[in-house]
Each structure stands twice: as C-alpha cells, then as structure tokens.
Amino acid sequence: MHVGNKDIRGCIACMSCKTRLDHCVFDDCVNEIAQKFEEADGLVVGTPVYGGGWGAGG
C-alpha cells in the first residue's frame, strides 16, 4: 500500500478514534486503511533518503 501521494492530516490527539467515533475525525485514507493495520501481524515502513552522503562527494 503506497500512501506517499495521499493527503493525510496529522493527529491532533482528540481521542475520537478511541472513544466516541471509533474512527478519525479527519476524512482521509487513514480511515480506509486503519482496519488493515489492526489485522496485520507487522508493519514495514519505507522512506527515500535523498543525498544522504552515500558517495555524494561530501
């Protein structure tokens, strides 16, 4: 699942996802994929590194 090109709001710690609503107050892809996170045995996160000094002449 690639979420790097999606608009995702940051958490504001309102706790609605855990209490009254049982989902995030922001209507973004997090609500769509949250169930997959709960069912998963693990989570692998990857991110690119741009110009991290790997032979970049620095």
All heavy atoms as TSV, in Angstrom:
chain	resi	resn	atom	element	x	y	z
A	1	MET	N	N	0.854	-1.151	0.000
A	1	MET	CA	C	0.000	0.000	0.000
A	1	MET	C	C	0.909	1.224	0.000
A	1	MET	O	O	1.796	1.346	0.829
A	1	MET	CB	C	-0.883	-0.086	1.241
A	1	MET	CG	C	-1.565	1.112	1.667
A	1	MET	SD	S	-2.615	0.906	3.128
A	1	MET	CE	C	-2.538	-0.784	3.548
A	2	HIS	N	N	0.718	2.122	-0.945
A	2	HIS	CA	C	1.535	3.326	-1.062
A	2	HIS	C	C	0.700	4.528	-0.645
A	2	HIS	O	O	-0.346	4.800	-1.240
A	2	HIS	CB	C	2.011	3.490	-2.501
A	2	HIS	CG	C	2.847	4.687	-2.730
A	2	HIS	ND1	N	4.111	4.818	-2.204
A	2	HIS	CD2	C	2.598	5.822	-3.404
A	2	HIS	CE1	C	4.609	5.985	-2.559
A	2	HIS	NE2	N	3.708	6.610	-3.290
A	3	VAL	N	N	1.117	5.235	0.399
A	3	VAL	CA	C	0.365	6.388	0.885
A	3	VAL	C	C	1.127	7.696	0.712
A	3	VAL	O	O	0.656	8.744	1.116
A	3	VAL	CB	C	-0.052	6.220	2.367
A	3	VAL	CG1	C	-0.987	5.048	2.543
A	3	VAL	CG2	C	1.161	6.104	3.267
A	4	GLY	N	N	2.306	7.632	0.084
A	4	GLY	CA	C	3.128	8.821	-0.067
A	4	GLY	C	C	2.509	9.906	-0.924
A	4	GLY	O	O	2.866	11.067	-0.816
A	5	ASN	N	N	1.579	9.548	-1.776
A	5	ASN	CA	C	0.942	10.532	-2.646
A	5	ASN	C	C	-0.461	10.909	-2.175
A	5	ASN	O	O	-1.208	11.542	-2.898
A	5	ASN	CB	C	0.891	9.997	-4.082
A	5	ASN	CG	C	0.094	8.717	-4.189
A	5	ASN	OD1	O	-0.269	8.097	-3.188
A	5	ASN	ND2	N	-0.161	8.285	-5.407
A	6	LYS	N	N	-0.796	10.547	-0.962
A	6	LYS	CA	C	-2.137	10.828	-0.428
A	6	LYS	C	C	-2.094	11.980	0.576
A	6	LYS	O	O	-1.087	12.227	1.223
A	6	LYS	CB	C	-2.697	9.589	0.239
A	6	LYS	CG	C	-2.739	8.386	-0.671
A	6	LYS	CD	C	-3.947	7.571	-0.411
A	6	LYS	CE	C	-4.018	6.309	-1.208
A	6	LYS	NZ	N	-3.902	6.416	-2.612
A	7	ASP	N	N	-3.200	12.680	0.696
A	7	ASP	CA	C	-3.329	13.772	1.649
A	7	ASP	C	C	-3.739	13.192	3.001
A	7	ASP	O	O	-4.852	12.694	3.153
A	7	ASP	CB	C	-4.379	14.763	1.148
A	7	ASP	CG	C	-4.476	15.995	2.018
A	7	ASP	OD1	O	-3.472	16.344	2.670
A	7	ASP	OD2	O	-5.552	16.615	2.030
A	8	ILE	N	N	-2.819	13.220	3.967
A	8	ILE	CA	C	-3.080	12.670	5.293
A	8	ILE	C	C	-2.853	13.754	6.333
A	8	ILE	O	O	-1.775	14.340	6.401
A	8	ILE	CB	C	-2.162	11.463	5.587
A	8	ILE	CG1	C	-2.396	10.370	4.559
A	8	ILE	CG2	C	-2.405	10.946	6.998
A	8	ILE	CD1	C	-1.442	9.207	4.683
A	9	ARG	N	N	-3.861	14.019	7.133
A	9	ARG	CA	C	-3.749	15.026	8.192
A	9	ARG	C	C	-3.020	14.451	9.391
A	9	ARG	O	O	-3.090	13.257	9.664
A	9	ARG	CB	C	-5.147	15.464	8.655
A	9	ARG	CG	C	-5.994	16.125	7.603
A	9	ARG	CD	C	-5.690	17.600	7.445
A	9	ARG	NE	N	-5.648	18.321	8.680
A	9	ARG	CZ	C	-6.636	19.081	9.157
A	9	ARG	NH1	N	-7.757	19.190	8.481
A	9	ARG	NH2	N	-6.501	19.727	10.287
A	10	GLY	N	N	-2.359	15.303	10.128
A	10	GLY	CA	C	-1.670	14.888	11.338
A	10	GLY	C	C	-2.641	14.713	12.494
A	10	GLY	O	O	-3.712	15.315	12.530
A	11	CYS	N	N	-2.269	13.908	13.443
A	11	CYS	CA	C	-3.098	13.649	14.612
A	11	CYS	C	C	-3.149	14.884	15.508
A	11	CYS	O	O	-2.133	15.539	15.749
A	11	CYS	CB	C	-2.517	12.470	15.389
A	11	CYS	SG	S	-3.444	12.045	16.868
A	12	ILE	N	N	-4.343	15.205	16.010
A	12	ILE	CA	C	-4.494	16.329	16.936
A	12	ILE	C	C	-4.821	15.839	18.347
A	12	ILE	O	O	-5.192	16.629	19.204
A	12	ILE	CB	C	-5.568	17.321	16.450
A	12	ILE	CG1	C	-6.936	16.643	16.309
A	12	ILE	CG2	C	-5.139	17.981	15.136
A	12	ILE	CD1	C	-8.086	17.583	16.048
A	13	ALA	N	N	-4.688	14.548	18.588
A	13	ALA	CA	C	-4.895	13.923	19.900
A	13	ALA	C	C	-6.261	14.231	20.502
A	13	ALA	O	O	-6.391	14.440	21.697
A	13	ALA	CB	C	-3.779	14.327	20.863
A	14	CYS	N	N	-7.298	14.204	19.663
A	14	CYS	CA	C	-8.653	14.446	20.164
A	14	CYS	C	C	-9.260	13.182	20.771
A	14	CYS	O	O	-10.282	13.253	21.447
A	14	CYS	CB	C	-9.547	14.977	19.051
A	14	CYS	SG	S	-9.897	13.794	17.727
A	15	MET	N	N	-8.636	12.020	20.498
A	15	MET	CA	C	-9.045	10.717	21.019
A	15	MET	C	C	-10.399	10.229	20.496
A	15	MET	O	O	-10.951	9.270	21.010
A	15	MET	CB	C	-9.032	10.693	22.547
A	15	MET	CG	C	-7.646	10.923	23.130
A	15	MET	SD	S	-6.411	9.755	22.545
A	15	MET	CE	C	-6.969	8.253	23.302
A	16	SER	N	N	-10.953	10.875	19.481
A	16	SER	CA	C	-12.220	10.418	18.905
A	16	SER	C	C	-12.108	9.032	18.297
A	16	SER	O	O	-13.078	8.281	18.273
A	16	SER	CB	C	-12.707	11.408	17.849
A	16	SER	OG	O	-13.086	12.615	18.452
A	17	CYS	N	N	-10.923	8.692	17.818
A	17	CYS	CA	C	-10.742	7.367	17.218
A	17	CYS	C	C	-10.848	6.268	18.266
A	17	CYS	O	O	-11.177	5.132	17.936
A	17	CYS	CB	C	-9.396	7.301	16.525
A	17	CYS	SG	S	-7.977	7.551	17.610
A	18	LYS	N	N	-10.595	6.582	19.494
A	18	LYS	CA	C	-10.634	5.582	20.564
A	18	LYS	C	C	-11.893	5.668	21.416
A	18	LYS	O	O	-12.171	4.764	22.190
A	18	LYS	CB	C	-9.420	5.755	21.487
A	18	LYS	CG	C	-8.109	5.568	20.793
A	18	LYS	CD	C	-7.926	4.128	20.402
A	18	LYS	CE	C	-6.578	3.928	19.747
A	18	LYS	NZ	N	-6.460	2.624	19.157
A	19	THR	N	N	-12.646	6.738	21.299
A	19	THR	CA	C	-13.800	6.922	22.187
A	19	THR	C	C	-15.104	7.026	21.410
A	19	THR	O	O	-15.663	6.024	20.997
A	19	THR	CB	C	-13.602	8.158	23.073
A	19	THR	OG1	O	-13.406	9.314	22.248
A	19	THR	CG2	C	-12.401	8.012	23.990
A	20	ARG	N	N	-15.574	8.197	21.190
A	20	ARG	CA	C	-16.941	8.394	20.703
A	20	ARG	C	C	-17.192	8.017	19.251
A	20	ARG	O	O	-18.248	7.508	18.913
A	20	ARG	CB	C	-17.399	9.826	20.956
A	20	ARG	CG	C	-16.555	10.879	20.311
A	20	ARG	CD	C	-16.976	12.288	20.766
A	20	ARG	NE	N	-16.046	13.268	20.258
A	20	ARG	CZ	C	-16.225	13.939	19.132
A	20	ARG	NH1	N	-17.304	13.750	18.427
A	20	ARG	NH2	N	-15.335	14.809	18.725
A	21	LEU	N	N	-16.245	8.224	18.347
A	21	LEU	CA	C	-16.488	7.971	16.928
A	21	LEU	C	C	-15.987	6.626	16.448
A	21	LEU	O	O	-16.488	6.091	15.465
A	21	LEU	CB	C	-15.831	9.066	16.072
A	21	LEU	CG	C	-16.377	10.470	16.211
A	21	LEU	CD1	C	-15.606	11.421	15.307
A	21	LEU	CD2	C	-17.851	10.508	15.863
A	22	ASP	N	N	-14.962	6.103	17.079
A	22	ASP	CA	C	-14.313	4.860	16.669
A	22	ASP	C	C	-13.627	4.978	15.311
A	22	ASP	O	O	-13.372	3.991	14.645
A	22	ASP	CB	C	-15.299	3.695	16.683
A	22	ASP	CG	C	-14.581	2.356	16.735
A	22	ASP	OD1	O	-13.517	2.293	17.377
A	22	ASP	OD2	O	-15.072	1.395	16.125
A	23	HIS	N	N	-13.376	6.205	14.858
A	23	HIS	CA	C	-12.575	6.473	13.665
A	23	HIS	C	C	-12.063	7.899	13.749
A	23	HIS	O	O	-12.516	8.685	14.564
A	23	HIS	CB	C	-13.360	6.245	12.370
A	23	HIS	CG	C	-14.558	7.131	12.215
A	23	HIS	ND1	N	-14.488	8.413	11.746
A	23	HIS	CD2	C	-15.859	6.899	12.486
A	23	HIS	CE1	C	-15.699	8.946	11.716
A	23	HIS	NE2	N	-16.548	8.044	12.172
A	24	CYS	N	N	-11.116	8.227	12.885
A	24	CYS	CA	C	-10.505	9.549	12.903
A	24	CYS	C	C	-11.501	10.620	12.459
A	24	CYS	O	O	-12.318	10.390	11.563
A	24	CYS	CB	C	-9.269	9.566	11.979
A	24	CYS	SG	S	-8.365	11.120	12.004
A	25	VAL	N	N	-11.415	11.797	13.077
A	25	VAL	CA	C	-12.318	12.888	12.708
A	25	VAL	C	C	-11.989	13.455	11.332
A	25	VAL	O	O	-12.837	14.075	10.699
A	25	VAL	CB	C	-12.298	14.034	13.746
A	25	VAL	CG1	C	-12.855	13.573	15.066
A	25	VAL	CG2	C	-10.916	14.616	13.913
A	26	PHE	N	N	-10.756	13.247	10.862
A	26	PHE	CA	C	-10.379	13.714	9.538
A	26	PHE	C	C	-10.716	12.643	8.511
A	26	PHE	O	O	-10.360	11.489	8.666
A	26	PHE	CB	C	-8.883	14.042	9.476
A	26	PHE	CG	C	-8.482	15.143	10.411
A	26	PHE	CD1	C	-7.511	14.943	11.362
A	26	PHE	CD2	C	-9.087	16.388	10.337
A	26	PHE	CE1	C	-7.137	15.952	12.230
A	26	PHE	CE2	C	-8.723	17.403	11.196
A	26	PHE	CZ	C	-7.751	17.191	12.143
A	27	ASP	N	N	-11.412	13.026	7.461
A	27	ASP	CA	C	-11.860	12.087	6.442
A	27	ASP	C	C	-10.762	11.932	5.381
A	27	ASP	O	O	-10.797	12.560	4.333
A	27	ASP	CB	C	-13.153	12.572	5.804
A	27	ASP	CG	C	-13.767	11.542	4.904
A	27	ASP	OD1	O	-13.486	10.343	5.098
A	27	ASP	OD2	O	-14.524	11.929	3.997
A	28	ASP	N	N	-9.765	11.110	5.694
A	28	ASP	CA	C	-8.690	10.849	4.753
A	28	ASP	C	C	-8.472	9.347	4.652
A	28	ASP	O	O	-9.258	8.561	5.183
A	28	ASP	CB	C	-7.405	11.589	5.143
A	28	ASP	CG	C	-6.929	11.268	6.545
A	28	ASP	OD1	O	-7.340	10.242	7.107
A	28	ASP	OD2	O	-6.115	12.045	7.077
A	29	CYS	N	N	-7.424	8.923	3.976
A	29	CYS	CA	C	-7.224	7.496	3.733
A	29	CYS	C	C	-6.922	6.709	4.998
A	29	CYS	O	O	-7.017	5.480	4.991
A	29	CYS	CB	C	-6.135	7.278	2.697
A	29	CYS	SG	S	-4.461	7.568	3.274
A	30	VAL	N	N	-6.604	7.372	6.090
A	30	VAL	CA	C	-6.327	6.659	7.344
A	30	VAL	C	C	-7.549	5.849	7.775
A	30	VAL	O	O	-7.431	4.715	8.227
A	30	VAL	CB	C	-5.878	7.634	8.446
A	30	VAL	CG1	C	-5.768	6.927	9.781
A	30	VAL	CG2	C	-4.553	8.273	8.071
A	31	ASN	N	N	-8.733	6.413	7.639
A	31	ASN	CA	C	-9.946	5.680	7.999
A	31	ASN	C	C	-10.165	4.469	7.100
A	31	ASN	O	O	-10.721	3.470	7.534
A	31	ASN	CB	C	-11.165	6.597	7.943
A	31	ASN	CG	C	-11.193	7.577	9.085
A	31	ASN	OD1	O	-10.745	7.276	10.191
A	31	ASN	ND2	N	-11.698	8.767	8.836
A	32	GLU	N	N	-9.720	4.563	5.864
A	32	GLU	CA	C	-9.889	3.451	4.928
A	32	GLU	C	C	-8.942	2.296	5.236
A	32	GLU	O	O	-9.293	1.142	5.066
A	32	GLU	CB	C	-9.638	3.926	3.504
A	32	GLU	CG	C	-10.598	4.984	3.021
A	32	GLU	CD	C	-10.168	5.581	1.695
A	32	GLU	OE1	O	-9.332	4.957	1.002
A	32	GLU	OE2	O	-10.657	6.665	1.356
A	33	ILE	N	N	-7.732	2.590	5.699
A	33	ILE	CA	C	-6.731	1.547	5.880
A	33	ILE	C	C	-6.513	1.149	7.336
A	33	ILE	O	O	-5.757	0.222	7.612
A	33	ILE	CB	C	-5.390	1.965	5.251
A	33	ILE	CG1	C	-4.846	3.221	5.898
A	33	ILE	CG2	C	-5.522	2.125	3.758
A	33	ILE	CD1	C	-3.478	3.636	5.403
A	34	ALA	N	N	-7.176	1.798	8.262
A	34	ALA	CA	C	-6.970	1.507	9.688
A	34	ALA	C	C	-7.272	0.046	10.019
A	34	ALA	O	O	-6.559	-0.571	10.812
A	34	ALA	CB	C	-7.826	2.435	10.546
A	35	GLN	N	N	-8.290	-0.520	9.426
A	35	GLN	CA	C	-8.638	-1.916	9.677
A	35	GLN	C	C	-7.519	-2.851	9.240
A	35	GLN	O	O	-7.221	-3.831	9.914
A	35	GLN	CB	C	-9.937	-2.278	8.960
A	35	GLN	CG	C	-10.449	-3.662	9.273
A	35	GLN	CD	C	-10.868	-3.821	10.721
A	35	GLN	OE1	O	-11.328	-2.887	11.357
A	35	GLN	NE2	N	-10.699	-5.009	11.264
A	36	LYS	N	N	-6.870	-2.531	8.135
A	36	LYS	CA	C	-5.758	-3.355	7.664
A	36	LYS	C	C	-4.599	-3.309	8.659
A	36	LYS	O	O	-3.918	-4.303	8.871
A	36	LYS	CB	C	-5.292	-2.887	6.292
A	36	LYS	CG	C	-6.300	-3.144	5.216
A	36	LYS	CD	C	-5.801	-2.686	3.873
A	36	LYS	CE	C	-6.865	-2.928	2.820
A	36	LYS	NZ	N	-6.434	-2.527	1.496
A	37	PHE	N	N	-4.358	-2.151	9.261
A	37	PHE	CA	C	-3.307	-2.038	10.277
A	37	PHE	C	C	-3.621	-2.916	11.483
A	37	PHE	O	O	-2.748	-3.565	12.033
A	37	PHE	CB	C	-3.146	-0.604	10.744
A	37	PHE	CG	C	-2.472	0.310	9.759
A	37	PHE	CD1	C	-2.699	1.658	9.799
A	37	PHE	CD2	C	-1.610	-0.188	8.799
A	37	PHE	CE1	C	-2.072	2.513	8.912
A	37	PHE	CE2	C	-0.977	0.652	7.895
A	37	PHE	CZ	C	-1.217	2.016	7.958
A	38	GLU	N	N	-4.867	-2.927	11.909
A	38	GLU	CA	C	-5.258	-3.722	13.083
A	38	GLU	C	C	-5.148	-5.221	12.813
A	38	GLU	O	O	-4.818	-5.983	13.719
A	38	GLU	CB	C	-6.677	-3.354	13.507
A	38	GLU	CG	C	-6.782	-1.960	14.082
A	38	GLU	CD	C	-8.195	-1.599	14.512
A	38	GLU	OE1	O	-9.035	-2.517	14.638
A	38	GLU	OE2	O	-8.452	-0.416	14.723
A	39	GLU	N	N	-5.400	-5.636	11.585
A	39	GLU	CA	C	-5.361	-7.054	11.240
A	39	GLU	C	C	-3.945	-7.552	10.942
A	39	GLU	O	O	-3.693	-8.750	10.952
A	39	GLU	CB	C	-6.244	-7.317	10.021
A	39	GLU	CG	C	-7.712	-7.076	10.278
A	39	GLU	CD	C	-8.546	-7.143	9.016
A	39	GLU	OE1	O	-7.970	-7.305	7.914
A	39	GLU	OE2	O	-9.772	-7.020	9.116
A	40	ALA	N	N	-3.015	-6.647	10.700
A	40	ALA	CA	C	-1.663	-7.028	10.290
A	40	ALA	C	C	-0.851	-7.602	11.444
A	40	ALA	O	O	-1.013	-7.218	12.594
A	40	ALA	CB	C	-0.936	-5.815	9.713
A	41	ASP	N	N	0.027	-8.524	11.113
A	41	ASP	CA	C	0.965	-9.075	12.086
A	41	ASP	C	C	2.169	-8.163	12.275
A	41	ASP	O	O	2.854	-8.225	13.291
A	41	ASP	CB	C	1.459	-10.448	11.639
A	41	ASP	CG	C	0.356	-11.487	11.671
A	41	ASP	OD1	O	-0.546	-11.362	12.518
A	41	ASP	OD2	O	0.402	-12.415	10.851
A	42	GLY	N	N	2.428	-7.312	11.294
A	42	GLY	CA	C	3.569	-6.407	11.372
A	42	GLY	C	C	3.384	-5.264	10.398
A	42	GLY	O	O	2.457	-5.243	9.594
A	43	LEU	N	N	4.280	-4.307	10.464
A	43	LEU	CA	C	4.209	-3.139	9.608
A	43	LEU	C	C	5.632	-2.782	9.175
A	43	LEU	O	O	6.527	-2.655	10.012
A	43	LEU	CB	C	3.587	-1.962	10.374
A	43	LEU	CG	C	3.467	-0.634	9.648
A	43	LEU	CD1	C	2.523	-0.746	8.462
A	43	LEU	CD2	C	2.966	0.433	10.608
A	44	VAL	N	N	5.830	-2.643	7.879
A	44	VAL	CA	C	7.121	-2.249	7.336
A	44	VAL	C	C	6.952	-0.852	6.748
A	44	VAL	O	O	6.098	-0.631	5.896
A	44	VAL	CB	C	7.606	-3.223	6.240
A	44	VAL	CG1	C	8.896	-2.739	5.629
A	44	VAL	CG2	C	7.751	-4.615	6.814
A	45	VAL	N	N	7.763	0.080	7.201
A	45	VAL	CA	C	7.691	1.456	6.732
A	45	VAL	C	C	8.961	1.763	5.955
A	45	VAL	O	O	10.062	1.492	6.437
A	45	VAL	CB	C	7.539	2.438	7.914
A	45	VAL	CG1	C	7.509	3.870	7.428
A	45	VAL	CG2	C	6.287	2.120	8.710
A	46	GLY	N	N	8.812	2.314	4.778
A	46	GLY	CA	C	9.963	2.687	3.969
A	46	GLY	C	C	9.871	4.138	3.566
A	46	GLY	O	O	8.782	4.680	3.386
A	47	THR	N	N	11.011	4.780	3.462
A	47	THR	CA	C	11.057	6.171	3.044
A	47	THR	C	C	12.352	6.407	2.266
A	47	THR	O	O	13.379	5.813	2.580
A	47	THR	CB	C	10.967	7.111	4.255
A	47	THR	OG1	O	10.941	8.464	3.815
A	47	THR	CG2	C	12.110	6.898	5.224
A	48	PRO	N	N	12.295	7.250	1.254
A	48	PRO	CA	C	13.522	7.517	0.495
A	48	PRO	C	C	14.484	8.407	1.273
A	48	PRO	O	O	14.080	9.172	2.143
A	48	PRO	CB	C	13.016	8.241	-0.754
A	48	PRO	CG	C	11.742	8.875	-0.321
A	48	PRO	CD	C	11.141	7.954	0.707
A	49	VAL	N	N	15.761	8.272	0.956
A	49	VAL	CA	C	16.791	9.144	1.522
A	49	VAL	C	C	17.435	9.875	0.358
A	49	VAL	O	O	18.016	9.261	-0.524
A	49	VAL	CB	C	17.856	8.330	2.291
A	49	VAL	CG1	C	18.953	9.241	2.801
A	49	VAL	CG2	C	17.208	7.565	3.431
A	50	TYR	N	N	17.304	11.174	0.341
A	50	TYR	CA	C	17.853	11.980	-0.731
A	50	TYR	C	C	19.157	12.631	-0.292
A	50	TYR	O	O	19.192	13.370	0.673
A	50	TYR	CB	C	16.866	13.067	-1.154
A	50	TYR	CG	C	15.564	12.512	-1.655
A	50	TYR	CD1	C	14.413	12.561	-0.881
A	50	TYR	CD2	C	15.487	11.921	-2.925
A	50	TYR	CE1	C	13.209	12.046	-1.368
A	50	TYR	CE2	C	14.301	11.403	-3.389
A	50	TYR	CZ	C	13.175	11.472	-2.610
A	50	TYR	OH	O	12.001	10.961	-3.080
A	51	GLY	N	N	20.239	12.343	-0.994
A	51	GLY	CA	C	21.523	12.960	-0.708
A	51	GLY	C	C	22.045	12.683	0.675
A	51	GLY	O	O	22.581	13.562	1.343
A	52	GLY	N	N	21.894	11.462	1.145
A	52	GLY	CA	C	22.306	11.102	2.487
A	52	GLY	C	C	23.809	10.915	2.659
A	52	GLY	O	O	24.240	10.364	3.655
A	53	GLY	N	N	24.602	11.364	1.706
A	53	GLY	CA	C	26.044	11.255	1.820
A	53	GLY	C	C	26.617	9.965	1.298
A	53	GLY	O	O	27.780	9.670	1.502
A	54	TRP	N	N	25.838	9.150	0.642
A	54	TRP	CA	C	26.312	7.877	0.094
A	54	TRP	C	C	27.082	8.143	-1.188
A	54	TRP	O	O	26.575	8.023	-2.274
A	54	TRP	CB	C	25.127	6.948	-0.175
A	54	TRP	CG	C	24.453	6.501	1.055
A	54	TRP	CD1	C	23.472	7.135	1.716
A	54	TRP	CD2	C	24.749	5.321	1.807
A	54	TRP	NE1	N	23.114	6.428	2.829
A	54	TRP	CE2	C	23.891	5.304	2.912
A	54	TRP	CE3	C	25.661	4.289	1.648
A	54	TRP	CZ2	C	23.915	4.303	3.847
A	54	TRP	CZ3	C	25.658	3.288	2.590
A	54	TRP	CH2	C	24.807	3.295	3.675
A	55	GLY	N	N	28.328	8.552	-1.037
A	55	GLY	CA	C	29.172	8.809	-2.196
A	55	GLY	C	C	28.779	10.074	-2.949
A	55	GLY	O	O	29.047	10.213	-4.121
A	56	ALA	N	N	28.137	10.984	-2.269
A	56	ALA	CA	C	27.652	12.202	-2.911
A	56	ALA	C	C	28.715	13.306	-2.955
A	56	ALA	O	O	28.403	14.467	-3.079
A	56	ALA	CB	C	26.406	12.696	-2.196
A	57	GLY	N	N	29.969	12.939	-2.797
A	57	GLY	CA	C	31.041	13.922	-2.895
A	57	GLY	C	C	31.111	14.846	-1.694
A	57	GLY	O	O	31.464	16.009	-1.809
A	58	GLY	N	N	30.733	14.353	-0.534
A	58	GLY	CA	C	30.708	15.244	0.603
A	58	GLY	C	C	31.602	14.809	1.635
A	58	GLY	O	O	32.089	15.237	2.544
